[in-house]
Amino acid sequence: MSHTTGKKLHKEGLMSEERRTLLAGAAGAAMSAMSPMAWAAGSDKPEKEEVRIGFIPLTDCASIVMASVLGFDKKYGIKIIPTKEASWAGVRDKLVNGELDMAHVLYGLIYGVHLGVSGPKKDMAVLMTLNNNGQAITLSKKLADKGAVDGASLAKLMSTEKREYTFAQTFPTGTHAMWLYYWLASVGINPIKDAKVITVPPPQMVANMRVGNMDGYCVGEPWGHRAIMDGIGITAVTTQDIWKDHPEKVLGTTGEFAKKYPNTARAVIMAVLEASRWIDAGLQNKLKMADTIADKSYVNTSADAINQRILGRYQNGLGKTWDDPNHMKFFNDGAVNFPYLSDGMWFLTQHKRWGLIKDHPDYLGVAKQINQIELYKQAASQLKVSVPKDALRASKLIDGVTWDGKEPAKYADSFKVKA
């Protein structure tokens, strides 16, 4: 689909009342295709019926928003109240103090809070993974004009044109910081010693680059594609090229909430799983999702900024276009959503690598405390969503090194470029 077609769809497509009717119809069809569940009554009745779920304006908040908009939450005896937040630090604080029950949140933020890094220390829980892939590292048009269009050419420019280079990520222990650091290190740039790294909330990335506050940034969509649409940046690398099918946002809460309200937690997982499956079910659903979350109450951008990359239609801002099969996935037959222990442990290895934690933690023990695998399995089994046999998975990253969750301390110590 071209940008023109996207705009046309968006313009012809539907005003709010018609759209609500259309979405409700789509949800009804999706629900009628599935057998009724027995979790919303009796001993399995949710302990808390209204659930406030924080989100940041990013494409990957979609499964939370659509679970609410399409009414999947009602099916399980809950009402999801999506709550728009301004920054990841704000999400962290509101989760910790109980203003939010749950959040669409950075994987590494949850692990950081659990260990008391980059904020208060509190027992935390990951209920499910919300998406894989779909983030990007953007370099400024000024750098691109000097030949820095990928990792190797950036490293070459930084070695010849000596000055302070500034890169932005979204939260110190978060996913974007780790993708940025890993990518820079893979081409011999030490992000701690060779550059200045700042923290900027996702929706403010484009404006900050426009006024020259940074040379590059790592963020979730649509803020990578938006920089290209606005002519201020280029995509140097996608995060799926750093790690195919990497874990990204999670449905996070406190350990206390997961223990106190297990039925509520399970009901939310089920509603969000259904929404995830609905989004990934086909082109029309993805376009309806893009149209819905583009609204100012959610992501507040044009549907065109969202709908290209969720379909895997990429352009880099330098004239190159391609179809990426490893675009943002929300369900992928359930492969996305299982909270693998090895995924959580990977963030801990990088926190250790970059000096965010001083000593090796009990990698597996911490992951087992945080990732609520049993709750997830119960929810998945009710929806007949398959779960993997092993809670560890193996992946080869951009530098050719394989991470499999085994020997995490050895892995964390093995990197040549580190803090």
C-alpha positions as CSV (number, residue, x, y, z in Angstrom):
1,M,0.0,0.0,0.0
2,S,1.4,3.4,-1.0
3,H,1.3,6.5,1.2
4,T,-1.4,7.9,-1.1
5,T,-3.5,4.8,-0.6
6,G,-2.9,5.0,3.1
7,K,-4.1,8.7,3.2
8,K,-7.1,7.8,1.1
9,L,-8.0,5.0,3.4
10,H,-7.6,7.3,6.4
11,K,-9.7,10.1,4.8
12,E,-12.5,7.8,3.5
13,G,-12.3,5.8,6.5
14,L,-14.6,6.3,9.1
15,M,-15.7,9.1,11.4
16,S,-15.8,8.2,15.0
17,E,-19.4,6.9,15.3
18,E,-19.2,4.8,12.2
19,R,-15.7,3.6,13.2
20,R,-17.0,2.5,16.7
21,T,-19.8,0.5,15.0
22,L,-17.3,-1.0,12.6
23,L,-14.9,-1.9,15.3
24,A,-17.6,-3.3,17.6
25,G,-18.8,-5.5,14.6
26,A,-15.2,-6.7,14.1
27,A,-14.9,-7.5,17.8
28,G,-18.3,-9.3,17.8
29,A,-17.2,-11.4,14.9
30,A,-13.9,-12.2,16.6
31,M,-15.7,-13.2,19.8
32,S,-18.4,-15.3,18.3
33,A,-15.7,-17.4,16.7
34,M,-14.5,-18.4,20.1
35,S,-16.0,-20.5,22.8
36,P,-17.2,-18.6,25.9
37,M,-14.7,-18.8,28.8
38,A,-15.5,-19.6,32.4
39,W,-13.1,-17.2,34.1
40,A,-15.4,-14.3,34.8
41,A,-17.6,-16.0,37.5
42,G,-17.4,-18.0,40.7
43,S,-13.9,-18.5,42.3
44,D,-12.2,-17.2,39.2
45,K,-14.1,-13.9,39.2
46,P,-11.7,-10.9,38.9
47,E,-11.0,-9.4,42.4
48,K,-10.7,-6.0,40.8
49,E,-13.0,-5.1,37.9
50,E,-11.5,-1.8,36.8
51,V,-7.9,-2.0,35.8
52,R,-5.9,1.2,35.0
53,I,-3.2,0.4,32.5
54,G,-0.7,3.1,31.6
55,F,0.8,3.4,28.1
56,I,3.2,5.6,26.2
57,P,2.1,6.9,22.8
58,L,3.8,4.2,20.7
59,T,2.5,1.8,18.1
60,D,3.2,-1.1,20.5
61,C,0.6,0.1,23.0
62,A,-2.0,-1.2,20.4
63,S,-2.9,-4.5,22.1
64,I,-3.8,-2.7,25.4
65,V,-5.9,0.0,23.5
66,M,-7.6,-2.5,21.2
67,A,-8.5,-4.9,24.1
68,S,-10.4,-1.9,25.6
69,V,-11.8,-0.4,22.3
70,L,-13.0,-3.8,21.0
71,G,-14.5,-4.9,24.3
72,F,-12.4,-8.0,24.8
73,D,-12.0,-6.9,28.5
74,K,-15.7,-7.2,29.2
75,K,-15.7,-10.8,28.1
76,Y,-13.5,-11.6,31.2
77,G,-15.4,-9.5,33.7
78,I,-13.0,-6.5,33.7
79,K,-12.9,-2.9,32.4
80,I,-9.5,-1.8,31.1
81,I,-8.9,1.9,31.4
82,P,-6.0,2.9,29.2
83,T,-4.1,5.8,30.7
84,K,-1.8,7.9,28.5
85,E,1.5,8.8,30.2
86,A,4.2,11.3,29.3
87,S,7.4,9.4,30.1
88,W,8.7,6.1,31.2
89,A,9.8,7.6,34.4
90,G,6.2,8.6,35.0
91,V,5.0,5.1,34.2
92,R,7.6,3.7,36.7
93,D,6.5,6.1,39.5
94,K,2.8,5.4,39.0
95,L,3.3,1.7,39.0
96,V,5.4,1.8,42.1
97,N,2.9,4.1,44.0
98,G,-0.2,2.2,42.8
99,E,-1.8,5.0,40.7
100,L,-1.5,2.5,37.8
101,D,-2.4,-1.2,38.2
102,M,-0.4,-2.3,35.2
103,A,1.4,-0.7,32.2
104,H,2.6,-1.2,28.7
105,V,6.2,-0.9,29.7
106,L,9.8,-1.4,28.7
107,Y,11.1,-4.9,29.6
108,G,14.3,-3.6,31.2
109,L,12.5,-0.9,33.2
110,I,10.6,-3.7,35.1
111,Y,13.9,-5.5,35.8
112,G,15.6,-2.3,36.8
113,V,12.9,-1.4,39.4
114,H,13.0,-4.9,40.8
115,L,16.7,-4.4,41.5
116,G,16.4,-0.8,42.5
117,V,18.3,0.6,39.5
118,S,17.2,3.9,37.9
119,G,14.5,4.5,40.6
120,P,12.9,3.0,43.7
121,K,13.3,-0.7,44.5
122,K,10.1,-2.7,44.4
123,D,9.2,-6.3,43.6
124,M,7.9,-6.3,40.0
125,A,6.1,-8.7,37.7
126,V,6.0,-9.3,33.9
127,L,2.6,-10.9,32.9
128,M,3.3,-11.3,29.2
129,T,5.3,-9.9,26.3
130,L,3.3,-7.4,24.2
131,N,5.4,-7.3,21.0
132,N,8.5,-8.4,19.2
133,N,10.5,-6.2,16.8
134,G,9.5,-2.8,15.4
135,Q,11.9,-0.3,16.9
136,A,14.6,1.6,15.0
137,I,17.8,3.7,15.4
138,T,17.5,7.0,13.6
139,L,20.5,9.1,12.6
140,S,20.1,12.8,11.8
141,K,19.9,14.0,8.2
142,K,23.1,16.1,8.9
143,L,25.0,12.9,9.8
144,A,23.6,11.1,6.7
145,D,24.8,14.0,4.5
146,K,28.3,13.4,5.8
147,G,28.1,9.7,4.9
148,A,27.0,8.2,8.3
149,V,24.1,6.0,7.2
150,D,24.8,2.7,9.1
151,G,27.0,1.4,11.9
152,A,30.2,1.1,10.0
153,S,30.0,4.5,8.4
154,L,29.0,6.2,11.7
155,A,32.1,4.7,13.4
156,K,34.2,6.0,10.5
157,L,32.8,9.5,10.8
158,M,33.2,9.5,14.6
159,S,36.8,8.5,14.3
160,T,37.7,11.2,11.7
161,E,35.4,14.1,12.7
162,K,36.2,14.4,16.5
163,R,33.5,16.1,18.6
164,E,30.9,15.2,21.2
165,Y,28.3,13.0,19.6
166,T,24.9,12.8,21.4
167,F,22.5,9.9,21.2
168,A,19.1,9.6,22.9
169,Q,17.3,6.6,24.4
170,T,14.1,6.5,26.3
171,F,15.0,5.1,29.8
172,P,18.4,4.1,31.3
173,T,17.6,0.4,31.9
174,G,15.1,0.2,29.0
175,T,15.0,-1.7,25.7
176,H,16.0,1.3,23.6
177,A,19.1,2.1,25.6
178,M,20.1,-1.5,25.3
179,W,19.5,-1.7,21.5
180,L,21.4,1.5,21.0
181,Y,24.4,0.4,23.2
182,Y,24.5,-3.0,21.7
183,W,24.5,-1.7,18.1
184,L,27.1,1.0,18.8
185,A,29.3,-1.5,20.5
186,S,29.0,-4.0,17.6
187,V,30.9,-1.5,15.4
188,G,33.4,-0.6,18.1
189,I,31.8,2.5,19.5
190,N,31.7,2.5,23.3
191,P,28.4,4.3,24.1
192,I,29.6,5.2,27.6
193,K,33.0,6.5,26.8
194,D,32.8,7.6,23.1
195,A,29.5,9.4,23.2
196,K,27.0,11.4,25.3
197,V,23.8,9.5,25.9
198,I,20.6,11.4,27.0
199,T,17.1,10.3,28.0
200,V,14.2,11.7,26.0
201,P,10.5,10.5,26.2
202,P,9.4,8.8,22.9
203,P,6.9,11.4,21.6
204,Q,9.6,14.2,22.1
205,M,12.3,12.5,20.0
206,V,11.4,14.0,16.6
207,A,11.1,17.6,18.0
208,N,14.4,17.3,19.8
209,M,16.2,16.0,16.6
210,R,14.6,18.8,14.6
211,V,16.2,21.4,16.7
212,G,19.6,19.6,16.8
213,N,19.7,18.2,20.3
214,M,21.0,14.8,19.2
215,D,22.8,13.1,16.4
216,G,20.7,9.9,16.7
217,Y,18.1,8.1,18.8
218,C,16.6,4.8,19.4
219,V,12.8,4.6,19.9
220,G,9.7,2.7,19.1
221,E,7.5,3.4,16.2
222,P,6.0,5.6,14.8
223,W,8.8,7.9,15.9
224,G,11.4,6.3,13.6
225,H,9.2,6.6,10.5
226,R,8.0,10.1,11.5
227,A,11.5,11.4,11.3
228,I,11.7,10.2,7.7
229,M,8.3,11.7,6.8
230,D,9.5,15.0,8.3
231,G,12.8,14.8,6.4
232,I,15.0,15.2,9.5
233,G,16.4,11.7,9.9
234,I,17.2,8.3,8.3
235,T,16.8,4.7,9.6
236,A,20.3,3.4,10.2
237,V,19.2,0.0,11.5
238,T,16.0,-1.7,12.7
239,T,16.0,-3.5,16.0
240,Q,14.9,-6.7,14.4
241,D,18.2,-6.5,12.5
242,I,20.0,-6.3,15.9
243,W,18.0,-9.2,17.2
244,K,15.3,-11.0,15.2
245,D,12.1,-11.4,17.2
246,H,13.5,-9.6,20.2
247,P,11.4,-9.0,23.3
248,E,10.2,-5.4,23.5
249,K,7.3,-4.0,25.6
250,V,5.7,-6.1,28.3
251,L,2.5,-6.0,30.3
252,G,4.1,-5.1,33.7
253,T,2.8,-4.7,37.2
254,T,4.1,-5.0,40.8
255,G,4.7,-8.3,42.4
256,E,2.2,-7.3,45.1
257,F,-0.6,-6.8,42.5
258,A,0.1,-10.1,40.8
259,K,-0.1,-11.9,44.2
260,K,-3.1,-10.0,45.5
261,Y,-5.2,-10.1,42.3
262,P,-4.3,-13.2,40.3
263,N,-7.7,-13.6,38.7
264,T,-7.6,-10.0,37.6
265,A,-4.1,-10.4,36.2
266,R,-5.2,-13.5,34.3
267,A,-8.3,-11.8,32.9
268,V,-6.2,-8.9,31.6
269,I,-3.7,-11.3,30.0
270,M,-6.6,-13.1,28.3
271,A,-8.1,-9.9,27.0
272,V,-4.8,-8.6,25.7
273,L,-4.0,-12.0,24.2
274,E,-7.2,-11.8,22.2
275,A,-6.5,-8.3,21.1
276,S,-3.0,-9.4,20.0
277,R,-4.4,-12.2,18.0
278,W,-7.0,-9.9,16.4
279,I,-4.3,-7.4,15.4
280,D,-2.1,-10.0,13.7
281,A,-5.1,-11.7,12.0
282,G,-4.8,-9.7,8.8
283,L,-4.4,-6.5,6.8
284,Q,-7.8,-5.0,7.5
285,N,-7.4,-5.5,11.3
286,K,-3.9,-3.8,11.2
287,L,-5.3,-0.8,9.2
288,K,-8.2,-0.5,11.7
289,M,-5.8,-0.7,14.5
290,A,-3.6,2.0,13.0
291,D,-6.6,4.3,12.4
292,T,-7.7,3.8,16.0
293,I,-4.4,4.3,17.8
294,A,-3.5,7.3,15.6
295,D,-6.2,9.3,17.5
296,K,-5.0,12.1,19.7
297,S,-6.1,10.3,22.8
298,Y,-3.6,7.5,22.0
299,V,-0.5,8.1,19.8
300,N,-1.6,11.4,18.3
301,T,-0.1,11.2,14.8
302,S,-1.4,10.4,11.3
303,A,-2.4,6.8,10.5
304,D,0.1,7.0,7.7
305,A,2.9,7.3,10.2
306,I,1.8,4.0,11.8
307,N,0.4,1.8,9.0
308,Q,3.4,1.4,6.8
309,R,5.8,-0.2,9.2
310,I,3.3,-2.4,10.9
311,L,2.8,-4.0,7.5
312,G,6.5,-4.4,7.1
313,R,6.8,-1.7,4.5
314,Y,10.0,0.2,5.3
315,Q,11.9,3.1,3.8
316,N,15.1,4.4,5.2
317,G,14.9,8.1,4.1
318,L,17.6,7.7,1.5
319,G,15.5,6.3,-1.3
320,K,15.7,2.6,-0.2
321,T,12.4,0.7,0.4
322,W,12.0,-2.9,1.4
323,D,9.5,-5.4,2.8
324,D,10.6,-6.7,6.1
325,P,9.0,-10.0,7.2
326,N,10.3,-9.4,10.7
327,H,8.2,-6.3,11.3
328,M,6.4,-5.6,14.6
329,K,4.4,-8.7,15.7
330,F,1.8,-8.7,18.5
331,F,0.9,-12.4,18.5
332,N,2.5,-14.5,15.8
333,D,0.6,-17.6,16.8
334,G,1.5,-17.0,20.5
335,A,5.3,-17.0,19.9
336,V,5.4,-13.3,20.9
337,N,3.6,-13.4,24.2
338,F,5.2,-16.0,26.3
339,P,7.4,-14.4,29.0
340,Y,10.7,-16.3,28.4
341,L,13.0,-16.3,31.3
342,S,16.0,-15.9,29.0
343,D,14.5,-12.6,27.6
344,G,14.4,-11.1,31.0
345,M,17.9,-12.4,31.9
346,W,19.3,-10.8,28.7
347,F,18.5,-7.3,30.0
348,L,20.2,-8.1,33.3
349,T,23.4,-9.2,31.3
350,Q,23.4,-5.9,29.5
351,H,22.7,-3.9,32.8
352,K,25.9,-5.6,34.1
353,R,27.8,-5.0,30.9
354,W,27.1,-1.3,31.0
355,G,27.7,-0.8,34.8
356,L,24.1,-0.3,35.7
357,I,24.5,-3.1,38.2
358,K,27.9,-3.7,39.9
359,D,27.8,-7.4,40.6
360,H,26.3,-10.4,38.8
361,P,22.8,-11.0,40.1
362,D,21.1,-14.4,40.4
363,Y,20.1,-14.1,36.7
364,L,17.7,-17.1,36.6
365,G,16.4,-16.5,40.1
366,V,15.4,-12.9,39.4
367,A,13.8,-13.9,36.1
368,K,11.7,-16.6,37.9
369,Q,10.6,-14.0,40.5
370,I,9.5,-11.5,37.9
371,N,8.1,-13.4,34.9
372,Q,4.7,-14.9,35.8
373,I,4.9,-18.0,33.7
374,E,2.2,-19.9,35.5
375,L,-0.4,-17.1,35.3
376,Y,0.4,-16.7,31.6
377,K,0.1,-20.5,30.9
378,Q,-3.3,-20.6,32.6
379,A,-4.5,-17.7,30.5
380,A,-3.0,-19.1,27.3
381,S,-4.5,-22.6,27.9
382,Q,-8.0,-21.1,28.1
383,L,-7.5,-19.4,24.7
384,K,-5.9,-22.6,23.3
385,V,-2.7,-20.5,22.6
386,S,0.3,-22.7,22.4
387,V,3.2,-22.2,24.9
388,P,6.8,-23.4,24.4
389,K,8.2,-26.3,26.3
390,D,11.3,-24.5,27.4
391,A,11.3,-21.1,29.2
392,L,14.7,-20.3,27.6
393,R,15.2,-19.6,23.9
394,A,18.3,-19.1,21.7
395,S,18.9,-16.2,19.3
396,K,21.9,-14.9,17.4
397,L,22.4,-11.1,17.6
398,I,23.9,-8.7,15.1
399,D,27.5,-9.3,16.3
400,G,27.2,-13.0,15.6
401,V,27.0,-14.0,19.3
402,T,24.3,-16.4,20.4
403,W,22.3,-15.8,23.6
404,D,20.5,-18.8,25.0
405,G,20.0,-18.0,28.7
406,K,22.7,-20.5,29.8
407,E,25.8,-19.2,31.6
408,P,24.6,-15.6,31.8
409,A,27.5,-14.4,33.9
410,K,30.0,-15.7,31.4
411,Y,28.0,-14.1,28.6
412,A,27.8,-10.8,30.4
413,D,31.6,-10.8,30.9
414,S,32.5,-11.9,27.4
415,F,32.0,-8.5,25.6
416,K,35.1,-6.6,24.6
417,V,33.3,-3.3,24.5
418,K,31.7,-2.5,27.9
419,A,31.6,0.2,30.6
